[in-house]
Amino acid sequence: MHYFRTQLPEMLTKLEEIVNIDSGSRFKAGVDEVGDRLAREYKKIGFTVKIHENKTLGNNLVLKHKSVKHPKILVIAHMDTVFPEGTAKERPFRIENGYAYGPGVADMKASQISLLYAMKYLQSLDPDALKNVVIILNADEEIGSRTSRTLIEHYSRLVDYALVMEPARKDGSVVSSRRGGGRYIMRVRGKAAHSGVAPKEGVSAIQELAYKITKLHQLSDHDNGVSINVGKIEGGRSTSVIPDSAVGYVDVRVQNKKQGRDVTEQIETICAESDVEGTTIDLEGGINRPPMEFDEKNQELLAIVKSVGEKHGITVTDTHTGGGSDASFPSYLGVATIDGMGPIGDKMHNEGENVLVESLPERTLLLAETIRELSRQNERKVATAKENSKQFA
Protein backbone atom coordinates (compact mmCIF):
# COMPACT_ATOMS: atom_id res chain seq x y z
CA MET A 1 0.00 0.00 0.00
CA HIS A 2 2.90 2.35 0.76
CA TYR A 3 3.98 2.39 -2.90
CA PHE A 4 0.59 3.62 -4.08
CA ARG A 5 0.20 6.14 -1.28
CA THR A 6 3.47 7.76 -2.36
CA GLN A 7 2.23 7.72 -5.96
CA LEU A 8 -1.18 9.19 -5.12
CA PRO A 9 -0.35 12.87 -5.81
CA GLU A 10 0.96 11.93 -9.27
CA MET A 11 -2.02 9.67 -9.87
CA LEU A 12 -4.38 12.54 -9.07
CA THR A 13 -2.50 14.89 -11.39
CA LYS A 14 -2.85 12.46 -14.27
CA LEU A 15 -6.47 11.83 -13.36
CA GLU A 16 -7.15 15.54 -13.56
CA GLU A 17 -5.56 15.67 -17.01
CA ILE A 18 -7.82 13.04 -18.55
CA VAL A 19 -11.00 14.06 -16.70
CA ASN A 20 -10.57 17.52 -18.22
CA ILE A 21 -10.64 16.01 -21.71
CA ASP A 22 -14.16 15.58 -23.05
CA SER A 23 -14.47 12.01 -24.28
CA GLY A 24 -18.14 11.34 -24.87
CA SER A 25 -18.64 8.21 -26.94
CA ARG A 26 -19.39 10.13 -30.14
CA PHE A 27 -16.66 12.75 -29.69
CA LYS A 28 -13.87 10.92 -31.52
CA ALA A 29 -11.23 13.63 -31.08
CA GLY A 30 -11.56 13.59 -27.30
CA VAL A 31 -11.61 9.80 -26.93
CA ASP A 32 -8.54 9.55 -29.14
CA GLU A 33 -6.74 12.22 -27.12
CA VAL A 34 -7.33 10.22 -23.94
CA GLY A 35 -6.08 7.12 -25.74
CA ASP A 36 -2.98 8.89 -27.01
CA ARG A 37 -2.06 10.15 -23.55
CA LEU A 38 -2.52 6.72 -21.98
CA ALA A 39 -0.63 5.02 -24.80
CA ARG A 40 2.40 7.28 -24.22
CA GLU A 41 2.43 6.33 -20.54
CA TYR A 42 2.27 2.61 -21.30
CA LYS A 43 5.04 2.84 -23.86
CA LYS A 44 7.30 4.31 -21.18
CA ILE A 45 7.07 1.04 -19.23
CA GLY A 46 7.69 -1.26 -22.18
CA PHE A 47 4.21 -1.84 -23.57
CA THR A 48 3.38 -2.06 -27.24
CA VAL A 49 0.20 -0.37 -28.43
CA LYS A 50 -1.84 -1.62 -31.38
CA ILE A 51 -4.40 0.87 -32.63
CA HIS A 52 -7.66 -0.41 -34.11
CA GLU A 53 -8.86 2.62 -36.02
CA ASN A 54 -12.47 3.75 -36.43
CA LYS A 55 -13.64 6.46 -38.81
CA THR A 56 -16.34 8.10 -36.71
CA LEU A 57 -15.92 6.72 -33.19
CA GLY A 58 -12.74 6.66 -31.12
CA ASN A 59 -9.97 4.16 -31.81
CA ASN A 60 -9.70 1.00 -29.72
CA LEU A 61 -6.30 0.11 -28.26
CA VAL A 62 -4.73 -3.24 -27.43
CA LEU A 63 -1.74 -3.06 -25.09
CA LYS A 64 0.77 -5.77 -24.29
CA HIS A 65 4.12 -5.75 -22.57
CA LYS A 66 6.99 -6.55 -24.90
CA SER A 67 7.53 -9.84 -23.01
CA VAL A 68 4.00 -11.13 -23.76
CA LYS A 69 3.56 -14.25 -25.85
CA HIS A 70 0.45 -16.10 -24.71
CA PRO A 71 -1.39 -13.87 -22.21
CA LYS A 72 -4.02 -15.50 -20.00
CA ILE A 73 -5.36 -12.39 -18.23
CA LEU A 74 -7.51 -9.86 -20.08
CA VAL A 75 -8.10 -6.42 -18.55
CA ILE A 76 -10.80 -4.23 -20.09
CA ALA A 77 -11.20 -0.49 -19.49
CA HIS A 78 -13.22 1.94 -21.59
CA MET A 79 -12.13 5.49 -22.41
CA ASP A 80 -15.49 6.99 -23.36
CA THR A 81 -18.00 8.74 -21.12
CA VAL A 82 -21.68 9.65 -21.41
CA PHE A 83 -21.04 13.41 -21.30
CA PRO A 84 -21.22 15.73 -24.34
CA GLU A 85 -18.48 18.00 -25.58
CA GLY A 86 -18.10 21.06 -23.35
CA THR A 87 -18.93 19.33 -20.07
CA ALA A 88 -15.32 19.28 -18.84
CA LYS A 89 -15.10 23.04 -19.27
CA GLU A 90 -18.38 23.58 -17.43
CA ARG A 91 -17.40 21.48 -14.42
CA PRO A 92 -13.72 20.50 -14.50
CA PHE A 93 -11.95 18.12 -12.14
CA ARG A 94 -11.92 19.09 -8.50
CA ILE A 95 -11.28 17.47 -5.12
CA GLU A 96 -13.59 18.27 -2.27
CA ASN A 97 -13.91 16.61 1.17
CA GLY A 98 -11.93 13.55 0.11
CA TYR A 99 -13.79 12.98 -3.17
CA ALA A 100 -12.73 13.70 -6.73
CA TYR A 101 -15.40 15.09 -9.05
CA GLY A 102 -15.68 15.62 -12.78
CA PRO A 103 -17.28 14.11 -15.91
CA GLY A 104 -16.36 10.44 -16.12
CA VAL A 105 -14.13 10.57 -13.04
CA ALA A 106 -15.55 7.28 -11.76
CA ASP A 107 -16.80 5.72 -14.98
CA MET A 108 -14.04 5.18 -15.67
CA LYS A 109 -11.15 7.59 -15.77
CA ALA A 110 -9.99 6.86 -12.23
CA SER A 111 -9.95 3.20 -13.27
CA GLN A 112 -7.70 4.08 -16.21
CA ILE A 113 -5.20 5.67 -13.85
CA SER A 114 -5.49 2.78 -11.40
CA LEU A 115 -4.79 0.29 -14.19
CA LEU A 116 -1.80 2.28 -15.44
CA TYR A 117 -0.22 2.45 -12.00
CA ALA A 118 -0.91 -1.21 -11.32
CA MET A 119 1.16 -1.95 -14.41
CA LYS A 120 3.90 0.42 -13.21
CA TYR A 121 3.93 -1.36 -9.85
CA LEU A 122 4.26 -4.77 -11.49
CA GLN A 123 6.95 -3.53 -13.83
CA SER A 124 9.06 -2.47 -10.85
CA LEU A 125 8.22 -5.36 -8.50
CA ASP A 126 7.36 -8.42 -10.59
CA PRO A 127 7.83 -7.82 -14.33
CA ASP A 128 7.24 -11.50 -15.07
CA ALA A 129 3.57 -10.97 -14.21
CA LEU A 130 3.19 -8.60 -17.14
CA LYS A 131 3.85 -11.31 -19.70
CA ASN A 132 0.48 -12.83 -18.85
CA VAL A 133 -1.58 -9.64 -19.38
CA VAL A 134 -3.33 -8.12 -22.39
CA ILE A 135 -5.24 -4.85 -22.00
CA ILE A 136 -8.06 -3.49 -24.14
CA LEU A 137 -8.83 0.22 -23.87
CA ASN A 138 -12.06 0.57 -25.81
CA ALA A 139 -13.81 3.64 -27.09
CA ASP A 140 -17.52 2.88 -27.13
CA GLU A 141 -18.68 0.96 -24.05
CA GLU A 142 -21.27 3.56 -23.16
CA ILE A 143 -23.08 3.05 -26.48
CA GLY A 144 -22.98 -0.75 -26.49
CA SER A 145 -19.37 -1.50 -27.50
CA ARG A 146 -20.47 -1.62 -31.12
CA THR A 147 -16.92 -1.45 -32.56
CA SER A 148 -15.06 -3.10 -29.69
CA ARG A 149 -17.20 -6.14 -28.91
CA THR A 150 -15.59 -8.26 -31.63
CA LEU A 151 -12.15 -7.28 -30.33
CA ILE A 152 -13.09 -8.13 -26.74
CA GLU A 153 -14.53 -11.47 -27.77
CA HIS A 154 -11.44 -12.31 -29.84
CA TYR A 155 -9.09 -11.88 -26.89
CA SER A 156 -11.57 -13.46 -24.47
CA ARG A 157 -11.26 -16.71 -26.40
CA LEU A 158 -7.48 -16.71 -25.76
CA VAL A 159 -7.45 -16.13 -21.99
CA ASP A 160 -8.53 -17.78 -18.76
CA TYR A 161 -9.42 -14.68 -16.74
CA ALA A 162 -10.99 -11.29 -17.36
CA LEU A 163 -10.84 -8.29 -15.03
CA VAL A 164 -13.11 -5.37 -15.93
CA MET A 165 -12.36 -1.91 -14.63
CA GLU A 166 -15.81 -0.50 -13.94
CA PRO A 167 -15.73 1.33 -10.58
CA ALA A 168 -16.32 -0.56 -7.38
CA ARG A 169 -19.75 0.15 -5.92
CA LYS A 170 -20.30 2.82 -3.29
CA ASP A 171 -19.85 0.24 -0.49
CA GLY A 172 -16.65 -1.04 -2.09
CA SER A 173 -18.16 -4.20 -3.59
CA VAL A 174 -16.84 -5.68 -6.80
CA VAL A 175 -19.41 -6.93 -9.31
CA SER A 176 -19.80 -10.69 -9.62
CA SER A 177 -22.90 -10.80 -11.84
CA ARG A 178 -24.89 -8.52 -14.12
CA ARG A 179 -28.17 -8.68 -15.95
CA GLY A 180 -28.05 -8.93 -19.69
CA GLY A 181 -29.76 -6.35 -21.82
CA GLY A 182 -30.97 -5.42 -25.24
CA ARG A 183 -32.75 -2.82 -27.30
CA TYR A 184 -35.60 -3.10 -29.79
CA ILE A 185 -37.23 -0.56 -32.06
CA MET A 186 -40.84 -1.08 -33.17
CA ARG A 187 -41.78 0.90 -36.29
CA VAL A 188 -45.53 0.87 -36.89
CA ARG A 189 -47.23 1.90 -40.13
CA GLY A 190 -50.89 2.80 -40.47
CA LYS A 191 -52.90 5.08 -42.72
CA ALA A 192 -53.35 8.83 -42.30
CA ALA A 193 -56.74 10.54 -42.50
CA HIS A 194 -58.46 13.63 -41.13
CA SER A 195 -59.95 12.71 -37.78
CA GLY A 196 -62.96 14.96 -38.34
CA VAL A 197 -63.64 14.73 -42.08
CA ALA A 198 -62.80 11.06 -42.79
CA PRO A 199 -62.06 9.19 -39.55
CA LYS A 200 -63.12 5.81 -40.97
CA GLU A 201 -60.48 6.05 -43.67
CA GLY A 202 -57.60 6.20 -41.19
CA VAL A 203 -55.71 3.44 -39.40
CA SER A 204 -53.95 4.61 -36.25
CA ALA A 205 -50.33 3.55 -35.87
CA ILE A 206 -50.34 4.98 -32.34
CA GLN A 207 -53.27 2.77 -31.36
CA GLU A 208 -51.39 -0.28 -32.60
CA LEU A 209 -48.28 0.80 -30.72
CA ALA A 210 -50.36 1.19 -27.54
CA TYR A 211 -51.52 -2.43 -27.77
CA LYS A 212 -47.93 -3.57 -28.21
CA ILE A 213 -46.67 -1.50 -25.27
CA THR A 214 -49.25 -3.11 -22.97
CA LYS A 215 -48.36 -6.62 -24.10
CA LEU A 216 -44.62 -6.06 -23.83
CA HIS A 217 -44.83 -4.64 -20.32
CA GLN A 218 -46.79 -7.71 -19.28
CA LEU A 219 -43.68 -9.80 -20.06
CA SER A 220 -41.85 -8.24 -17.11
CA ASP A 221 -41.15 -10.52 -14.16
CA HIS A 222 -39.24 -8.26 -11.81
CA ASP A 223 -38.93 -10.83 -9.02
CA ASN A 224 -37.00 -13.09 -11.39
CA GLY A 225 -34.97 -10.36 -13.07
CA VAL A 226 -36.90 -9.81 -16.30
CA SER A 227 -37.74 -6.17 -17.10
CA ILE A 228 -39.29 -4.82 -20.28
CA ASN A 229 -39.66 -1.06 -20.63
CA VAL A 230 -40.92 0.92 -23.59
CA GLY A 231 -39.14 4.06 -22.50
CA LYS A 232 -39.58 6.32 -25.51
CA ILE A 233 -42.28 6.69 -28.17
CA GLU A 234 -42.77 8.85 -31.24
CA GLY A 235 -45.73 9.38 -33.52
CA GLY A 236 -48.34 11.66 -34.94
CA ARG A 237 -48.30 15.05 -36.64
CA SER A 238 -51.42 16.71 -35.31
CA THR A 239 -54.35 15.90 -33.04
CA SER A 240 -56.63 16.29 -36.06
CA VAL A 241 -54.78 13.67 -38.12
CA ILE A 242 -54.99 9.93 -37.55
CA PRO A 243 -51.30 8.96 -37.33
CA ASP A 244 -49.83 6.81 -40.07
CA SER A 245 -46.59 6.13 -38.21
CA ALA A 246 -45.36 5.52 -34.67
CA VAL A 247 -42.15 4.27 -33.13
CA GLY A 248 -41.52 2.57 -29.78
CA TYR A 249 -38.08 2.09 -28.22
CA VAL A 250 -37.82 -0.94 -25.95
CA ASP A 251 -35.30 -1.71 -23.20
CA VAL A 252 -34.93 -5.36 -22.17
CA ARG A 253 -33.15 -6.77 -19.09
CA VAL A 254 -32.70 -10.46 -18.28
CA GLN A 255 -31.02 -12.47 -15.55
CA ASN A 256 -29.80 -15.49 -17.50
CA LYS A 257 -29.38 -16.98 -20.96
CA LYS A 258 -32.69 -18.86 -20.95
CA GLN A 259 -34.63 -15.72 -20.11
CA GLY A 260 -32.88 -13.96 -22.98
CA ARG A 261 -33.96 -16.66 -25.43
CA ASP A 262 -37.52 -16.75 -24.07
CA VAL A 263 -38.00 -12.97 -24.10
CA THR A 264 -36.62 -12.69 -27.62
CA GLU A 265 -39.12 -15.27 -28.84
CA GLN A 266 -42.01 -13.60 -26.98
CA ILE A 267 -41.25 -10.13 -28.33
CA GLU A 268 -40.97 -11.43 -31.88
CA THR A 269 -44.30 -13.29 -31.51
CA ILE A 270 -46.08 -10.21 -30.16
CA CYS A 271 -44.83 -8.04 -33.00
CA ALA A 272 -45.54 -10.61 -35.71
CA GLU A 273 -49.29 -9.93 -35.73
CA SER A 274 -51.21 -6.66 -35.72
CA ASP A 275 -53.91 -5.87 -33.17
CA VAL A 276 -55.26 -3.03 -35.29
CA GLU A 277 -56.27 -4.22 -38.74
CA GLY A 278 -54.40 -2.43 -41.48
CA THR A 279 -51.23 -1.73 -39.53
CA THR A 280 -47.80 -3.33 -40.04
CA ILE A 281 -44.81 -3.53 -37.73
CA ASP A 282 -41.09 -3.67 -38.45
CA LEU A 283 -39.09 -4.91 -35.46
CA GLU A 284 -35.34 -4.49 -35.19
CA GLY A 285 -32.82 -5.09 -32.42
CA GLY A 286 -32.16 -7.83 -29.90
CA ILE A 287 -30.15 -8.77 -26.82
CA ASN A 288 -26.82 -6.98 -27.30
CA ARG A 289 -25.28 -7.65 -23.88
CA PRO A 290 -25.61 -11.20 -22.60
CA PRO A 291 -25.98 -11.71 -18.85
CA MET A 292 -22.91 -12.13 -16.68
CA GLU A 293 -24.01 -15.04 -14.50
CA PHE A 294 -22.44 -15.96 -11.18
CA ASP A 295 -21.26 -19.32 -12.43
CA GLU A 296 -18.63 -21.64 -11.03
CA LYS A 297 -15.71 -19.96 -12.82
CA ASN A 298 -16.73 -16.50 -11.65
CA GLN A 299 -17.16 -17.81 -8.12
CA GLU A 300 -13.64 -19.24 -8.18
CA LEU A 301 -12.15 -15.99 -9.45
CA LEU A 302 -14.05 -14.02 -6.81
CA ALA A 303 -12.57 -16.29 -4.14
CA ILE A 304 -9.08 -15.45 -5.45
CA VAL A 305 -9.79 -11.71 -5.39
CA LYS A 306 -11.13 -11.97 -1.84
CA SER A 307 -8.10 -14.00 -0.74
CA VAL A 308 -5.72 -11.43 -2.25
CA GLY A 309 -7.62 -8.66 -0.51
CA GLU A 310 -7.43 -10.44 2.83
CA LYS A 311 -3.65 -10.79 2.52
CA HIS A 312 -3.37 -7.03 2.13
CA GLY A 313 -5.94 -5.96 4.70
CA ILE A 314 -8.67 -5.22 2.14
CA THR A 315 -12.14 -6.64 2.76
CA VAL A 316 -13.71 -7.56 -0.57
CA THR A 317 -17.46 -7.96 -0.89
CA ASP A 318 -19.42 -8.57 -4.07
CA THR A 319 -22.77 -7.62 -5.49
CA HIS A 320 -25.14 -8.10 -8.42
CA THR A 321 -26.16 -5.16 -10.58
CA GLY A 322 -28.80 -4.68 -13.22
CA GLY A 323 -26.63 -2.52 -15.49
CA GLY A 324 -24.60 -3.91 -18.35
CA SER A 325 -20.88 -3.70 -19.06
CA ASP A 326 -18.15 -5.29 -21.16
CA ALA A 327 -17.82 -7.98 -18.48
CA SER A 328 -20.77 -9.72 -20.08
CA PHE A 329 -18.81 -10.67 -23.19
CA PRO A 330 -15.95 -12.74 -21.69
CA SER A 331 -18.22 -14.21 -19.04
CA TYR A 332 -20.74 -15.37 -21.65
CA LEU A 333 -17.87 -17.09 -23.49
CA GLY A 334 -16.95 -19.06 -20.38
CA VAL A 335 -14.05 -16.92 -19.15
CA ALA A 336 -13.78 -16.41 -15.38
CA THR A 337 -14.73 -12.74 -15.00
CA ILE A 338 -14.95 -10.17 -12.22
CA ASP A 339 -16.08 -6.58 -12.73
CA GLY A 340 -15.89 -3.48 -10.56
CA MET A 341 -12.12 -3.72 -10.12
CA GLY A 342 -11.68 0.06 -10.22
CA PRO A 343 -11.64 2.57 -7.34
CA ILE A 344 -14.82 3.21 -5.37
CA GLY A 345 -17.24 5.43 -7.29
CA ASP A 346 -20.74 6.81 -6.90
CA LYS A 347 -23.44 8.75 -8.79
CA MET A 348 -22.22 7.65 -12.20
CA HIS A 349 -23.56 9.45 -15.28
CA ASN A 350 -24.67 12.62 -13.51
CA GLU A 351 -23.26 15.88 -12.18
CA GLY A 352 -22.44 14.38 -8.80
CA GLU A 353 -20.25 11.57 -10.17
CA ASN A 354 -17.33 11.05 -7.79
CA VAL A 355 -14.48 8.82 -6.68
CA LEU A 356 -13.34 8.26 -3.13
CA VAL A 357 -9.74 9.48 -3.30
CA GLU A 358 -8.44 7.23 -0.54
CA SER A 359 -9.70 4.19 -2.47
CA LEU A 360 -7.22 4.71 -5.31
CA PRO A 361 -4.17 3.28 -3.50
CA GLU A 362 -6.15 0.41 -1.99
CA ARG A 363 -7.96 -0.67 -5.14
CA THR A 364 -4.88 -0.29 -7.32
CA LEU A 365 -3.01 -2.59 -4.95
CA LEU A 366 -5.89 -5.09 -5.07
CA LEU A 367 -5.84 -5.04 -8.87
CA ALA A 368 -2.07 -5.40 -9.15
CA GLU A 369 -1.83 -8.20 -6.61
CA THR A 370 -4.78 -10.03 -8.17
CA ILE A 371 -3.00 -9.95 -11.53
CA ARG A 372 0.17 -11.10 -9.81
CA GLU A 373 -1.62 -14.04 -8.17
CA LEU A 374 -3.37 -15.06 -11.39
CA SER A 375 -0.05 -14.90 -13.19
CA ARG A 376 1.51 -17.18 -10.57
CA GLN A 377 -1.35 -19.64 -10.97
CA ASN A 378 -0.90 -19.60 -14.72
CA GLU A 379 2.82 -20.26 -14.38
CA ARG A 380 2.10 -23.18 -12.07
CA LYS A 381 -0.32 -24.62 -14.65
CA VAL A 382 2.30 -24.30 -17.38
CA ALA A 383 4.96 -25.93 -15.20
CA THR A 384 2.62 -28.80 -14.30
CA ALA A 385 1.71 -29.35 -17.94
CA LYS A 386 5.39 -29.49 -18.91
CA GLU A 387 6.12 -31.95 -16.13
CA ASN A 388 3.23 -34.16 -17.15
CA SER A 389 4.35 -34.14 -20.77
CA LYS A 390 7.82 -35.29 -19.70
CA GLN A 391 6.37 -38.14 -17.67
CA PHE A 392 4.32 -39.42 -20.59
CA ALA A 393 6.99 -38.80 -23.23
N, C-alpha and C positions, 0 to 999 in steps of 0.2 A: 504493500500500500504506500510505503514511503516514496517509492519511485514516482508514482502518479501524483502524489501530493506536491512533490517538488516541481512536477511538470504542469500542474494545474494553471498557473498564470499564463503560460504559453498556450495551453489548450484553449483557454478562454479568449485569448487574443485571436487565435485562428478561427474559433467559433464565431466571433464577432465579424470577422472578414467574410465568411460565407453566408451568415445570416443576412448581412447587408447587401447581398446580391439577390435580386429577384430571380426566382427560378421556378415559376409556375409551369405546370406541365407543358403548356403550349407556347411558352416563351423560350424558344430554342437558344437564343443568344445567351440568356442567363444560365440555363441549365448547363450549356457547354462551358461557360466561364467557370462555374463551380467544378465541373469535371476537369478542366485544364489545371486549375489550382491544386486539386487533390492529386492529379496525375504527377505533377511536378514533385510533390512531397513524397509520393511513393517511389519515384525514380531515384530520389536521394538515398533510399535505403535498399536499393538493389532490385526493385521490382520492374518488370516489363509491363507495358500498357498496350493492349490491343484495342483500337477504336473501331466500333461497329457504327458506321455513319448512318444517319437518317436525314432526309431532305427537309422535313418540316418540323419534326420533334427533335429533342436533344439526342446526342450520340450516347450509346451504351458503351461502357468500358469493361474490359476483362483484365484483371491484374494478377500476375503471378510473380513470385520471387524467381530470380534467375536459376536457383537450384531445383525448381520444381520439375518433376517428370510425370508422376502419376498421382496427382493430388486426390485426397479422400475426404477433404473438408471443404464445403462450399459456404462462403459467407456472402449474404445478399444485403445490399444497402441502396436505397433509392435516393437520387439527387433532387427530384422534383418536389414541389409543394403545391398546395391548392390555391395559393394567393396570386392575384393578378399583378402585372407590372405596375410599379409605383408604390406597392405596399411597404417595401423596405424603407423608402424615403419617408413615408408617412409615420411609421412607427419602427425606427431602427432598433437594433440590439441594445439592451440595457440590462443591468443587474440591480435588483432591488430586493432587500430583505432575504437574501440567500437564494433567490431564484433568478434565472436568466430568462428574458422575454425577447420576443421578436418573431417575425413570420417564418414558420418552419423550424423554429429552434429545437422543438422536441421531435417533430416528425419530418425529416429525421436528421437535421444537421448536427445536433450534438452527438448522434450516433455515428455520423461520418468521422467526427474528430476522435471519438472513442475508439473506433476501429483503426484509424491511422496510428494512434498512439499505442494501441495493443500490438500492432505490427512492429513499431519502433522498440517496444519493450522486448518482444521476442527476438528481434534482430540483435539486441545487445546481450540478452541473457541466454537464449536457447535458439540460435539460428536454424538448427536442424528442424525445428517445428514448422518453419515456414515452407519447407519443401512439400508439406502435405496440404497446403492451403491454396485455393483459388477464390478470387473475389470478383463479384459482379457489382458494379455501380450502374444502376439502370436509371433511365430518364423519364419513365412514364408510369410508375406504379399507381399514382393517384388517378389515372384515367384508364386503369385496367391492364396495364403492362402489355399494351397491344403490340409494341415492337420488341419488347424484351422477353416475353413469355417463352418463345422458341429458344432463345439463348439460355434462359434459366433451365428449361427442361433438358436441353442438350447436356449441360454440365451436371445436372442432377443425376442423369443416368450413369455418370462416371464416378460418383462419390458415394460414401457411406453415410455421411452426416451433413446436415445443413443447419446453419445458424443464421437467423434473420434479425436484422438490426432495428426493427420497430422499437419504440421506447418501452421500457418497463412501465407497468401500470402505476397509478398514483400510490398504491400501497407497496410498490416494489416488486410485484409479482411478474414473473415471466409468463409467456402465453404458450400453453401446451395444446390447445385446440381452438379451432375457429369454425364458424359456420361457413358454408359455401354460399355463393351468390351468383345471380345472373340478372340480365336485363332483357326485357321484351318491348317491342313497339307494335301496337295494334293500329293499323291504318284502315279506317272504315269508309266505304263509299256508299252514298245514297243517291237521292235525286232532289235537286233544288226546285222549289216552287214558292210562289207568294202565299204566305200563311193566311191572308185574308181573301184574296181573289180566287186562288185555286189550291186550297189545302189538300184536296184529295189526290192531286197530281204529284205531290211531294213524297219522298221517303226519307225519314230523318236518320242521318248517320249518328247523331248524338243519342237518339233513343236506343239505337243498336248498341252503341258503346256503353250506355248505362246498364243494359242487361248484362253485358260482358263484365263490367266492373263488379257488379253484385255477385256473379258466379265465381269470379276469380278470388274475391275476398273470402268467399266461403271455403276456399281450399286451405286457408290458414289454420294451423294447429299449433298455437303458440306454446302450449305445454310440452310439445314434443319437438320444438325448434323449427317449425315450418311457418314462414311469414310471407304473405303475398300482399303487396301494396301498390295500387295504382296511384302514384304520387303526383302525376302531372297529366293534364288533359288539354286538348286544343280542339276548337271546332266552331263553326258558325260564322256568319258575316253580319247578321242583323237579326233582331228579334222578330222582324216581319218576314224573314226568309227561312223556309225549312232547310236545314243544313244538309248539303250534299257530301260533306267530308268531316271527319273527326279523327283525332289521334289520341291514343292512351299510352302512357309510358309506365311500364310495370317493373317493380323491383321484387326479386325473389330471393329468399334466404332458406337454406336447408342445413340440417344437422349432419347428414351422412349421405353416402353415395346412393343408397336405395331411394331415399326421399327425393334426391335430385332426379333420378330416372322417373319416379312416379309423378312428380309435379310437372316435369316436361311433357309427359304423355297426357296428363289432365289438361294442361293449358292448350296443347295442340288440339285436343278433342273439343274443348269448349269453343275454340275459335274456328273450327272446321265448318260449323253450321250457323246460319243466321237465325236470330230470334225475330227480327223484323224483316218480313218478306220484301225482297227487292234490294237488300243491302249485301255487300260483299266485304270480306275482311282479308287483308294481307298481314301476316304475322311474321316478324323477324326477330332474331335474337336467340338467347339460350343461356345456359349456365356457363359463365365465363371464368368463375373461380370455384374449383371444386372444394369440398370441405376438408379441413385439416382435422382428422379424427385422432383421438387420444389412444392410438393403437399401441401394440406391444413395443415396437421400435421407439416410438416417441416417449413411452414410459421409461424405457431403459436409458435414453439420452437424458431425460429429465433427472433421473437418479444420479447420473454422472455430474450434471451441473450442480445439483444440490450437494453432492459430496465434495466437489471442488470448493463451493461456497463455504461449507462447514470448515474445511481446512484453513480457510483464510478469514474466518470470523464473520462470514456473510450469510445470513439466513435467507434462503431462497424459497419462496412460495410460488405457486402457479395458479393460473386461472383460465377460464374459457371466455372467449369474447365473440360477439356476433358479427363484428366487422371482418372484412377480408384483407388479405395481404399476400405478398409473394410466397409466404410460407406454404400456402396451399399447393403450389405446384410440385415442389420436391416431395412433400408428404404424400400427395396423391400417387406419386410414382414409387412409393415404398421406401423412401429415404428417411432415416431417423431425423426429425426436425424439431427444433425449438425456436420460438419467436420471442420478441420482447427482450432481446439481449442488449438493448441500448440503455442509456441512463434513464432515470425516473422522470417521466413527463406527465403533463396534465393539460386538459382543456385544448386538445388538438383541434386544429382547423378553425379556430376563432381568435379574436383579439387577445384573449387571455392566455394563449398557449405559452407554456413555461417548462423549464427544466430545473430540477433541484440541483444546484451547483455542487453540493457536497457528494452527490451520487456519481459524479463523473469519475473520480479516482476509484471508487469502490467497484462500479460496474465495468470499468475498463480492465481492472484487475481480474474480475470474474470472467470476462470474455477471453482475455489472454491466457489465463490459466486453464480454462476449459479447452481452448485450442491446443494448448500444450499437452493436456491429459489425453485428448483424443488422438493427438499425434503419437504419443507414447503407445497407446493401445494399438494403433495401426502398425507401428514398428514391431510390436510384439507379434501381431498376426503374421506379418511378413516373415519374421524370423522363424516362427513355428512352421509356416508353410515350407520354408526352405529346408528346415530340419526334417520334416516329414518326407519331402521329396528325396532327400539323401537316403533315408531309411528304406524307401521302397525302390531305390534306383537299382 
